[in-house]
């Protein structure tokens, strides 16, 4: 009986470690574009989303050269999501 539990535990640990080693994270930048009719800097009752806006994001190195760039279009709700593969350094990125 003890041997059976050891085999089961070993199998579970092996499967878990295989799954964890293959897990990859992505970097996601999200936002919203809206018409701020009140000019208060916040989304409020009288503001509305703007769909179809092309949002561009560019990351530069210390020499000013673009290293990574992506573009997305806002949805009907004015929302966008820019996805980068892996964990990208976004310290010098601009939208």
Buried (B, 14 or more C-beta within 10 A) or exposed (E): EEEEEEEEEEEEEEEEEEEEEEEEEEBEBEBEBBEEEEEEEEBEEEBEBBEEBEBEBBBBEEEEEEEBEBEBEBBEEBBBEBEBEEEBEEEEBEE
